[in-house]
Every structure is written in structure tokens, then in C-alpha cells.
Amino acid sequence: MSFFCNTSLGELVTLVMRVQKKSIASTHMKGESLMISAFESINIYTKDTAALTAFYRDVLGIPVPFEGYGNFDGAKIAFDSSQPGIIVWDENKWDKLTTGQVNLVFSCSNLDETFAELKSRGLDCKPPVVMEYGGKEMNFCDPDGNSITLLEGAY
């Protein structure tokens, strides 16, 4: 107790920081990497890879930096090839390996303008609504029934 009474606030903060660093360092051995280091992708499976990829690219305007391994099997839908994305797989070839419900969420800066643009591209969807948390959302499904939310404002 007397140590803390004779220690300045700056010295105490420095001591706490050193203890925290040692604690963090001791949880991972030197040279050992984390077992899980990054989020890579979400896999979705479809009977028509070319049509589903075209929906995301042509209707929603999301880039396809990798067109897959033939007929869009394994196509990556993402804003940059180095970022996580959605990978479209042929369920006729790989079986449908996903189970349960998936909701894909994309952000946009102006949801009202995005709604108008998507309607002009033929998307059948309801207009955006202001949610309880203050952000705007618009919900619809892709041609395979995967739920999509477009979001303006953070959760």
C-alpha cells in the first residue's frame, strides 16, 4: 500500500500498462499466431451460379473481382478482391452445404437514392424505413431467397 501512496499517477499508469502488456503477451506464446486471424467470406450455394452472380453484379451493382472456376462456380462478390466477400458455389456440384437462414447486410450512404436506382433496375422491393435505433433499412431477397438488408447508418 505504501508503494502506491508514494507513486505519481503517471508512474502508476505506466505500471498498469506494463502489467497489461505482459498479461496479453502471456496469452500467446512468442512467435505463435492466433488460430483464427481474419474473416474471409460467406458461402452461398445456388442452382444457377451465373444468374445469382449477375443479380449481385448487375442489379445491386456489387463488383465481382473473381469470376470463379468456370460458369461462375466459386465467384467472389466483393468491393475489393483483398476484402472478405460472398462466394457463390454451384450446389449441383458441391451439394448445398449451408443450412439455416442467412441475412446479408450491405451499407450505403443514401438509401433513398439506392432504392430509386434499384427500382429502376427492376428490383421488386418496399421502400426503406427508419428503424428504432435511428438508422434506415431496406429488406428484400435475392433470386434464391437469401435475405438482404441495405443499411444507412450504423447499428
Kinemage of the C-alpha trace (Angstrom):
@kinemage 1
@onewidth
@group {chain A} dominant
@subgroup {mainchain}
@vectorlist {calphas} color= white
{ca met a 1} P 0.000 0.000 0.000
{ca ser a 2} L 2.822 2.425 0.778
{ca phe a 3} L 4.218 1.930 -2.749
{ca phe a 4} L 1.037 3.366 -4.285
{ca cys a 5} L 0.965 6.281 -1.853
{ca asn a 6} L 4.455 7.376 -2.916
{ca thr a 7} L 3.884 6.787 -6.650
{ca ser a 8} L 2.765 9.501 -9.047
{ca leu a 9} L -0.300 8.971 -11.234
{ca gly a 10} L 1.918 8.794 -14.338
{ca glu a 11} L 4.124 6.104 -12.792
{ca leu a 12} L 1.047 4.140 -11.722
{ca val a 13} L -0.442 4.304 -15.236
{ca thr a 14} L 2.889 3.139 -16.690
{ca leu a 15} L 2.981 0.227 -14.252
{ca val a 16} L -0.587 -0.813 -15.102
{ca met a 17} L 0.206 -0.651 -18.826
{ca arg a 18} L 3.269 -2.885 -18.340
{ca val a 19} L 1.210 -5.430 -16.418
{ca gln a 20} L -1.473 -5.404 -19.131
{ca lys a 21} L 1.127 -5.893 -21.884
{ca lys a 22} L 2.666 -8.840 -20.006
{ca ser a 23} L -0.786 -10.325 -19.461
{ca ile a 24} L -1.663 -10.019 -23.157
{ca ala a 25} L 1.738 -11.354 -24.224
{ca ser a 26} L 1.443 -14.347 -21.900
{ca thr a 27} L -1.838 -15.417 -23.525
{ca his a 28} L 0.005 -16.020 -26.842
{ca met a 29} L 3.421 -17.646 -26.909
{ca lys a 30} L 6.161 -15.787 -28.728
{ca gly a 31} L 6.042 -16.491 -32.443
{ca glu a 32} L 2.664 -18.195 -32.150
{ca ser a 33} L -0.044 -16.732 -34.344
{ca leu a 34} L -3.697 -16.608 -33.464
{ca met a 35} L -5.607 -19.683 -34.547
{ca ile a 36} L -8.301 -17.562 -36.241
{ca ser a 37} L -6.885 -14.393 -37.707
{ca ala a 38} L -9.453 -12.913 -40.110
{ca phe a 39} L -12.933 -13.160 -41.592
{ca glu a 40} L -12.733 -14.462 -45.157
{ca ser a 41} L -16.174 -14.923 -46.699
{ca ile a 42} L -19.744 -16.125 -46.596
{ca asn a 43} L -20.520 -19.070 -48.879
{ca ile a 44} L -23.881 -19.276 -50.595
{ca tyr a 45} L -24.976 -22.156 -52.805
{ca thr a 46} L -27.249 -21.911 -55.814
{ca lys a 47} L -28.541 -23.991 -58.702
{ca asp a 48} L -27.675 -21.175 -61.152
{ca thr a 49} L -24.340 -19.553 -60.301
{ca ala a 50} L -24.277 -17.286 -63.364
{ca ala a 51} L -27.772 -15.889 -62.696
{ca leu a 52} L -27.161 -15.281 -58.982
{ca thr a 53} L -23.792 -13.637 -59.666
{ca ala a 54} L -25.438 -11.455 -62.327
{ca phe a 55} L -28.084 -10.329 -59.805
{ca tyr a 56} L -25.453 -9.073 -57.349
{ca arg a 57} L -23.321 -7.531 -60.118
{ca asp a 58} L -25.971 -6.113 -62.488
{ca val a 59} L -28.907 -5.291 -60.204
{ca leu a 60} L -27.167 -4.407 -56.933
{ca gly a 61} L -24.004 -3.081 -58.613
{ca ile a 62} L -21.558 -5.036 -56.424
{ca pro a 63} L -18.270 -5.868 -58.173
{ca val a 64} L -17.244 -9.445 -58.956
{ca pro a 65} L -13.428 -9.367 -58.615
{ca phe a 66} L -13.144 -13.125 -59.264
{ca glu a 67} L -15.498 -14.849 -61.694
{ca gly a 68} L -14.871 -18.328 -60.336
{ca tyr a 69} L -13.620 -21.558 -61.769
{ca gly a 70} L -15.955 -21.731 -64.762
{ca asn a 71} L -19.628 -20.776 -65.066
{ca phe a 72} L -19.171 -18.530 -62.003
{ca asp a 73} L -18.654 -21.570 -59.696
{ca gly a 74} L -16.675 -20.047 -56.826
{ca ala a 75} L -17.274 -16.456 -57.960
{ca lys a 76} L -16.347 -13.824 -55.358
{ca ile a 77} L -18.691 -10.886 -54.901
{ca ala a 78} L -16.837 -8.129 -53.044
{ca phe a 79} L -15.876 -4.486 -53.204
{ca asp a 80} L -12.202 -5.392 -53.414
{ca ser a 81} L -10.539 -8.743 -54.108
{ca ser a 82} L -8.457 -8.424 -50.940
{ca gln a 83} L -11.509 -7.931 -48.675
{ca pro a 84} L -13.951 -10.555 -47.406
{ca gly a 85} L -16.829 -11.273 -49.732
{ca ile a 86} L -19.647 -13.593 -50.715
{ca ile a 87} L -18.578 -16.722 -52.575
{ca val a 88} L -21.175 -18.246 -54.922
{ca trp a 89} L -20.937 -22.037 -55.317
{ca asp a 90} L -22.789 -24.463 -57.591
{ca glu a 91} L -24.967 -26.608 -55.304
{ca asn a 92} L -25.395 -29.167 -58.118
{ca lys a 93} L -21.650 -29.816 -57.934
{ca trp a 94} L -20.887 -29.235 -54.244
{ca asp a 95} L -24.240 -30.035 -52.585
{ca lys a 96} L -25.991 -27.315 -50.629
{ca leu a 97} L -23.666 -27.031 -47.646
{ca thr a 98} L -25.357 -24.105 -45.906
{ca thr a 99} L -28.202 -24.589 -43.506
{ca gly a 100} L -30.408 -22.144 -41.666
{ca gln a 101} L -31.197 -18.592 -42.576
{ca val a 102} L -28.679 -16.082 -43.871
{ca asn a 103} L -29.116 -12.318 -43.863
{ca leu a 104} L -26.550 -10.414 -45.912
{ca val a 105} L -26.147 -6.783 -44.813
{ca phe a 106} L -24.671 -4.065 -47.033
{ca ser a 107} L -24.224 -0.404 -46.161
{ca cys a 108} L -24.920 2.586 -48.379
{ca ser a 109} L -24.645 6.349 -47.929
{ca asn a 110} L -28.094 7.306 -49.270
{ca leu a 111} L -30.725 4.596 -49.038
{ca asp a 112} L -33.479 6.627 -50.711
{ca glu a 113} L -31.351 7.144 -53.832
{ca thr a 114} L -30.267 3.493 -53.737
{ca phe a 115} L -33.930 2.415 -53.525
{ca ala a 116} L -34.810 4.515 -56.590
{ca glu a 117} L -31.850 3.111 -58.545
{ca leu a 118} L -32.694 -0.490 -57.639
{ca lys a 119} L -36.342 0.019 -58.602
{ca ser a 120} L -35.178 1.353 -61.999
{ca arg a 121} L -33.158 -1.857 -62.426
{ca gly a 122} L -36.293 -3.922 -61.844
{ca leu a 123} L -35.890 -4.950 -58.214
{ca asp a 124} L -39.251 -5.584 -56.552
{ca cys a 125} L -38.831 -4.192 -53.034
{ca lys a 126} L -40.502 -1.998 -50.467
{ca pro a 127} L -39.121 1.473 -49.652
{ca pro a 128} L -36.654 1.995 -46.798
{ca val a 129} L -37.930 2.508 -43.255
{ca val a 130} L -36.408 4.302 -40.271
{ca met a 131} L -35.665 1.758 -37.573
{ca glu a 132} L -35.944 2.062 -33.810
{ca tyr a 133} L -32.166 2.592 -33.457
{ca gly a 134} L -32.290 5.567 -35.868
{ca gly a 135} L -30.801 4.021 -38.993
{ca lys a 136} L -32.670 3.268 -42.223
{ca glu a 137} L -33.111 -0.237 -43.575
{ca met a 138} L -34.492 -1.800 -46.700
{ca asn a 139} L -35.061 -5.560 -46.865
{ca phe a 140} L -35.570 -7.877 -49.845
{ca cys a 141} L -34.400 -11.262 -51.139
{ca asp a 142} L -32.097 -12.323 -53.943
{ca pro a 143} L -33.447 -14.713 -56.613
{ca asp a 144} L -32.553 -17.738 -54.427
{ca gly a 145} L -34.403 -16.360 -51.393
{ca asn a 146} L -31.367 -15.203 -49.379
{ca ser a 147} L -32.394 -12.250 -47.220
{ca ile a 148} L -30.615 -8.944 -47.928
{ca thr a 149} L -30.650 -5.799 -45.799
{ca leu a 150} L -29.382 -2.465 -47.096
{ca leu a 151} L -28.410 -0.171 -44.246
{ca glu a 152} L -27.899 3.581 -43.960
{ca gly a 153} L -26.477 4.486 -40.563
{ca ala a 154} L -24.769 2.198 -38.091
{ca tyr a 155} L -26.417 -0.397 -35.902
